[in-house]
Amino acid sequence: MSDIAHSFGNPGGASTNVGGTERALSTIGGALITIDGLRSGTTWGALRALVGALLIARGVTGHCPGYTALGIDTAHGERSDGGMA
């Protein structure tokens, strides 16, 4: 799985801050949520599909802007405040 994710690279040079297992779960979960949202054919379904797509992007790139803002890095097991993630 990580070989596939590495082939996509990180757009804009964003650093990887999401660990491997979390990336896989984000990608799989995002795909399931996207499929469910698209199948519903409603406005809420479209919103679910968008959230799913964001999870897929998070899993493929290994970068989470929310983690960056909070100083969390599960890819390397560190936090910017010196604590362990």
Order of alpha helices (4+ residues) and beta strands (2+ residues): alpha-alpha-alpha-alpha-beta-beta
